[in-house]
Amino acid sequence: MESKPYVTQLSFEFEGEPRIAYRVADTRISLDSVIVNWLNGESPESIVENFYTLTLESVYGALAYYLANREEIDEYLRQSNVEFEMLRQKSWEDMRINRPQLYQKLTAAKQERLKAAA
């Protein structure tokens, strides 16, 4: 019997630095998407409904891969979150400098949303 790959690892460069990314095999769906949904309480069936290119088999395979490599994937997810937050802050700062009117509108809308939620 031949084992099936459920997750693929991609290597690429971003801003001159080597990076990796995990995808559910034969799809463009990130492993992150499956794992984060599952950790947030979504069932495998629900995850399949959210991502039409996934099958129940591929979701269970991705979850098995995660559970077998939990420390490595958790570190990957932590690092991805740190990098995302840095890019988000840089983008926000770039907008503040290069598009001050848009920045002011978005900041005002955010403050209004926070007031309404309080």
MARGU-827045 format. One record per atom (N, C-alpha, C, O): residue in one letter; atom name; x, y, z. Coordinates in steps of 0.02 Angstrom, whole numbers. Each point is the difference from the previous one (the first is absolute). Layout:
N
A; CA; X; Y; Z
...
***
This chain:
118
M; N; 43; -59; 0
M; CA; -43; 59; 0
M; C; 45; 62; 0
M; O; 50; 3; 35
E; N; -69; 45; -73
E; CA; 39; 61; -7
E; C; -31; 55; 43
E; O; -61; 8; 2
S; N; 104; 29; 33
S; CA; -27; 55; 40
S; C; -13; 60; -44
S; O; 33; 10; -51
K; N; -82; 29; 71
K; CA; -21; 58; -38
K; C; 24; 63; 34
K; O; -7; 7; 61
P; N; 36; 40; -99
P; CA; 18; 64; 32
P; C; -62; 44; 7
P; O; -35; 12; -49
Y; N; 23; 12; 108
Y; CA; -58; 44; 12
Y; C; 21; 73; 8
Y; O; -41; 46; -4
V; N; 106; -35; 14
V; CA; 26; 68; 8
V; C; 63; 6; -41
V; O; 42; -45; -1
T; N; -35; 102; -32
T; CA; 62; 14; -37
T; C; 32; 62; 32
T; O; -34; 45; 25
Q; N; 100; -45; -28
Q; CA; 38; 57; 26
Q; C; 30; 36; -59
Q; O; 34; -30; -41
L; N; -46; 95; 37
L; CA; 27; 41; -53
L; C; 56; 44; 27
L; O; -4; 26; 56
S; N; 57; -18; -94
S; CA; 55; 44; 18
S; C; 0; 59; -49
S; O; -10; -9; -60
F; N; 20; 69; 87
F; CA; 1; 60; -41
F; C; 40; 54; 36
F; O; 20; -8; 57
E; N; -9; 63; -92
E; CA; 34; 58; 30
E; C; -49; 57; 8
E; O; -42; 11; -44
F; N; 47; 24; 99
F; CA; -39; 60; 11
F; C; 46; 53; 27
F; O; 32; -8; 52
E; N; -28; 63; -89
E; CA; 46; 54; 17
E; C; 71; -26; 13
E; O; 34; 20; 47
G; N; -13; -65; -91
G; CA; 68; -27; 2
G; C; 12; -52; 53
G; O; 56; -24; 7
E; N; -107; 5; 31
E; CA; 7; -50; 53
E; C; -34; -64; -20
E; O; -55; 1; -29
P; N; 86; -58; 43
P; CA; -33; -64; -15
P; C; -59; -11; 46
P; O; 3; 14; 60
R; N; -57; -40; -88
R; CA; -62; -12; 38
R; C; -27; -69; -20
R; O; 19; -28; -51
I; N; -63; 3; 93
I; CA; -36; -61; -17
I; C; -74; 13; 11
I; O; -20; 44; 38
A; N; -21; -83; -72
A; CA; -72; 2; 9
A; C; -26; -71; -7
A; O; 28; -40; -38
Y; N; -80; 26; 73
Y; CA; -31; -66; -3
Y; C; -68; 7; -34
Y; O; -38; 46; 14
R; N; 24; -93; -60
R; CA; -64; -2; -35
R; C; -29; -69; 6
R; O; 36; -50; 5
V; N; -102; 46; -5
V; CA; -33; -65; -6
V; C; 17; -24; -71
V; O; -8; 36; -48
A; N; 32; -98; 43
A; CA; 25; -26; -63
A; C; -52; 7; -56
A; O; -60; -11; 10
D; N; 84; 30; -68
D; CA; -40; 7; -61
D; C; -53; 55; 5
D; O; -49; -1; -37
T; N; 59; 48; 83
T; CA; -45; 58; 5
T; C; 42; 62; 12
T; O; 61; -3; 9
R; N; -94; 61; -10
R; CA; 33; 63; 18
R; C; -19; 20; 71
R; O; 14; 56; 20
I; N; -45; -101; 17
I; CA; -23; 15; 68
I; C; 59; -10; 48
I; O; 34; -51; -1
S; N; -22; 102; 42
S; CA; 55; -5; 48
S; C; -18; -48; 57
S; O; -58; -5; 20
L; N; 109; -30; 4
L; CA; -10; -41; 59
L; C; -24; 43; 58
L; O; -40; -21; 41
D; N; 66; 82; -39
D; CA; -20; 47; 53
D; C; -76; 7; 3
D; O; -29; -2; 55
S; N; -3; 9; -112
S; CA; -72; 10; -3
S; C; -37; -59; 31
S; O; -48; 9; 39
V; N; 70; -69; -55
V; CA; -33; -59; 28
V; C; 11; -4; 75
V; O; -47; -10; 38
I; N; 110; 18; -17
I; CA; 17; -7; 71
I; C; -34; 54; 42
I; O; -28; -16; 53
V; N; 31; 78; -74
V; CA; -30; 54; 39
V; C; -75; -11; 7
V; O; -28; 10; 54
N; N; -6; -30; -108
N; CA; -71; -15; 4
N; C; -13; -56; 49
N; O; -46; 4; 41
W; N; 85; -57; -45
W; CA; -8; -57; 44
W; C; 13; 18; 73
W; O; -37; -19; 45
L; N; 90; 58; -33
L; CA; 16; 21; 69
L; C; -54; 47; 28
L; O; -8; 5; 60
N; N; -28; 29; -105
N; CA; -55; 43; 21
N; C; -66; -37; 7
N; O; -53; 31; 8
G; N; 56; -97; -11
G; CA; -59; -40; 13
G; C; -39; -24; -60
G; O; -52; -32; 9
E; N; 75; 47; -69
E; CA; -35; -24; -60
E; C; 11; -75; -8
E; O; 55; -25; 14
S; N; -106; -10; -36
S; CA; 7; -71; -14
S; C; 32; -9; -69
S; O; -3; 46; -40
P; N; 32; -104; 27
P; CA; 26; -12; -67
P; C; -53; 9; -54
P; O; 14; 26; -54
E; N; -75; -47; 69
E; CA; -55; 7; -48
E; C; -13; 74; -15
E; O; -12; 19; -57
S; N; 13; 21; 108
S; CA; -11; 72; -8
S; C; 57; 32; -39
S; O; -12; 45; -41
I; N; 73; -67; 52
I; CA; 57; 27; -37
I; C; -7; -16; -74
I; O; 15; 42; -42
V; N; -39; -102; 26
V; CA; -12; -19; -70
V; C; -51; 47; -31
V; O; 6; 20; -58
E; N; -58; -3; 96
E; CA; -51; 46; -25
E; C; 29; 70; -12
E; O; -22; 34; -46
N; N; 70; -14; 86
N; CA; 30; 66; -7
N; C; 49; 5; -58
N; O; 11; 54; -28
F; N; 19; -110; 9
F; CA; 51; -1; -53
F; C; -20; -53; -51
F; O; 15; -59; 9
Y; N; -48; 80; -62
Y; CA; -30; -47; -47
Y; C; 50; -46; -35
Y; O; -20; -52; -26
T; N; 85; 70; 24
T; CA; 48; -44; -34
T; C; 26; -55; 46
T; O; 37; -44; -22
L; N; -56; 45; 86
L; CA; 23; -51; 47
L; C; -50; -58; 2
L; O; -60; 9; -11
T; N; 86; -67; 25
T; CA; -42; -58; 13
T; C; 6; -17; 74
T; O; 46; 23; 34
L; N; -91; -63; -10
L; CA; 4; -22; 70
L; C; 65; -38; 12
L; O; 32; 7; 52
E; N; -12; -47; -101
E; CA; 63; -37; 6
E; C; 59; 48; 5
E; O; 45; -10; 42
S; N; -44; 63; -83
S; CA; 57; 46; 1
S; C; 2; 39; 66
S; O; 54; 15; 25
V; N; -111; 2; 3
V; CA; -2; 35; 65
V; C; 26; -45; 55
V; O; 42; 20; 40
Y; N; -67; -82; -37
Y; CA; 24; -47; 51
Y; C; 75; -13; -10
Y; O; 37; -7; 49
G; N; -14; 2; -111
G; CA; 71; -10; -13
G; C; 41; 59; 24
G; O; 53; -9; 29
A; N; -77; 70; -41
A; CA; 35; 60; 23
A; C; 1; 3; 76
A; O; 51; 19; 29
L; N; -106; -37; 2
L; CA; -2; -1; 74
L; C; 48; -52; 28
L; O; 33; 12; 50
A; N; -30; -70; -83
A; CA; 47; -52; 23
A; C; 71; 24; -7
A; O; 42; -12; 44
Y; N; -27; 46; -99
Y; CA; 67; 28; -10
Y; C; 16; 50; 56
Y; O; 55; -1; 28
Y; N; -103; 44; -13
Y; CA; 10; 49; 53
Y; C; 14; -35; 67
Y; O; 47; 17; 35
L; N; -88; -66; -18
L; CA; 7; -34; 64
L; C; 66; -38; 4
L; O; 29; -5; 54
A; N; -4; -20; -110
A; CA; 63; -37; -1
A; C; 60; 48; 3
A; O; 55; -21; 19
N; N; -65; 84; -36
N; CA; 54; 50; -4
N; C; -19; 62; 40
N; O; 18; 56; -20
R; N; -53; -64; 74
R; CA; -31; 56; 35
R; C; 50; 55; 21
R; O; -13; 59; -11
E; N; 68; -78; 41
E; CA; 48; 51; 23
E; C; 25; 42; -59
E; O; 2; 62; 4
E; N; 18; -94; -57
E; CA; 25; 35; -60
E; C; -53; 46; -30
E; O; 15; 57; -17
I; N; -76; -83; 10
I; CA; -53; 40; -31
I; C; -23; 56; 46
I; O; -14; 54; -23
D; N; 11; -67; 88
D; CA; -18; 54; 46
D; C; 52; 57; -3
D; O; -19; 58; 2
E; N; 82; -75; -6
E; CA; 52; 51; -6
E; C; -7; 37; -66
E; O; 7; 61; -3
Y; N; -21; -97; -51
Y; CA; -12; 31; -65
Y; C; -59; 49; 4
Y; O; 4; 55; -27
L; N; -58; -75; 59
L; CA; -59; 43; 8
L; C; 16; 62; 42
L; O; -21; 55; -17
R; N; 59; -64; 71
R; CA; 21; 57; 41
R; C; 41; 49; -41
R; O; -12; 61; 2
Q; N; 60; -87; -39
Q; CA; 43; 43; -40
Q; C; -40; 35; -55
Q; O; 11; 59; -13
S; N; -57; -94; -17
S; CA; -43; 30; -51
S; C; -41; 58; 29
S; O; -8; 52; -32
N; N; -17; -61; 93
N; CA; -39; 53; 32
N; C; 44; 61; 15
N; O; -23; 57; -8
V; N; 84; -69; 30
V; CA; 46; 56; 14
V; C; 15; 38; -65
V; O; -3; 61; -1
E; N; 17; -97; -53
E; CA; 15; 32; -63
E; C; -61; 37; -28
E; O; 7; 55; -27
F; N; -66; -85; 35
F; CA; -61; 34; -23
F; C; -11; 65; 38
F; O; -17; 51; -30
E; N; 27; -52; 95
E; CA; -10; 60; 40
E; C; 51; 54; -19
E; O; -18; 59; -2
M; N; 80; -78; -11
M; CA; 50; 49; -22
M; C; -20; 31; -67
M; O; 6; 61; -8
L; N; -30; -102; -39
L; CA; -21; 26; -65
L; C; -62; 44; 6
L; O; -5; 51; -34
R; N; -40; -70; 78
R; CA; -61; 40; 11
R; C; 19; 69; 28
R; O; -26; 51; -23
Q; N; 70; -50; 71
Q; CA; 22; 64; 29
Q; C; 37; 42; -52
Q; O; -10; 61; -3
K; N; 53; -92; -36
K; CA; 36; 37; -52
K; C; -49; 29; -51
K; O; 8; 57; -22
S; N; -57; -96; 2
S; CA; -50; 23; -48
S; C; -39; 59; 28
S; O; -13; 49; -35
W; N; -6; -54; 98
W; CA; -37; 54; 34
W; C; 43; 64; 2
W; O; -25; 55; -12
E; N; 88; -63; 29
E; CA; 46; 57; 3
E; C; 11; 31; -69
E; O; 1; 61; -7
D; N; 6; -104; -44
D; CA; 8; 25; -68
D; C; -62; 40; -21
D; O; 6; 52; -33
M; N; -64; -76; 52
M; CA; -62; 35; -17
M; C; -3; 68; 36
M; O; -20; 50; -29
R; N; 41; -50; 92
R; CA; -1; 63; 39
R; C; 44; 52; -34
R; O; -18; 59; -1
I; N; 74; -79; -26
I; CA; 47; 47; -31
I; C; -21; 17; -71
I; O; 0; 59; -19
N; N; -19; -109; -21
N; CA; -12; 10; -71
N; C; -72; 16; -19
N; O; -13; 27; -53
R; N; -34; -44; 96
R; CA; -71; 12; -14
R; C; -34; 25; 63
R; O; -44; -33; 27
P; N; 64; 92; -2
P; CA; -24; 24; 65
P; C; -75; 8; 4
P; O; -29; -11; 54
Q; N; -5; 29; -108
Q; CA; -72; 8; 3
Q; C; -34; -68; 11
Q; O; -46; -5; 41
L; N; 68; -45; -77
L; CA; -28; -66; 9
L; C; 14; -26; 71
L; O; -43; -29; 32
Y; N; 103; 41; -9
Y; CA; 20; -20; 68
Y; C; -47; 31; 51
Y; O; -23; -33; 46
Q; N; 10; 98; -53
Q; CA; -44; 35; 47
Q; C; -71; -29; -3
Q; O; -32; -9; 52
K; N; 7; -4; -112
K; CA; -68; -29; -6
K; C; -4; -68; 33
K; O; -48; -15; 36
L; N; 97; -27; -48
L; CA; 0; -67; 29
L; C; 7; 2; 76
L; O; -32; -38; 36
T; N; 74; 83; -13
T; CA; 10; 7; 73
T; C; -65; 24; 32
T; O; -19; -26; 53
A; N; -15; 73; -83
A; CA; -63; 25; 27
A; C; -53; -55; -1
A; O; -37; -8; 49
A; N; 33; -30; -103
A; CA; -48; -55; -5
A; C; 14; -53; 53
A; O; -47; -27; 30
K; N; 110; 12; -18
K; CA; 18; -49; 51
K; C; -21; 24; 69
K; O; -26; -38; 40
Q; N; 38; 102; -25
Q; CA; -20; 28; 65
Q; C; -75; -2; 9
Q; O; -25; -14; 55
E; N; -12; 29; -108
E; CA; -73; -3; 4
E; C; -24; -71; 13
E; O; -46; -11; 39
R; N; 77; -37; -73
R; CA; -18; -69; 9
R; C; 13; -23; 72
R; O; -39; -36; 29
L; N; 95; 59; -1
L; CA; 17; -18; 70
L; C; -49; 32; 49
L; O; -19; -31; 49
K; N; -1; 93; -63
K; CA; -51; 33; 43
K; C; -65; -37; -2
K; O; -32; -10; 52
A; N; 11; -11; -112
A; CA; -64; -34; -8
A; C; 1; -68; 36
A; O; -51; -23; 25
A; N; 108; -8; -24
A; CA; 6; -66; 32
A; C; 1; 4; 76
A; O; -15; -48; 34
A; N; 34; 106; -9
A; CA; 7; 9; 73
A; C; -66; 10; 35
A; O; 0; 8; 62
***
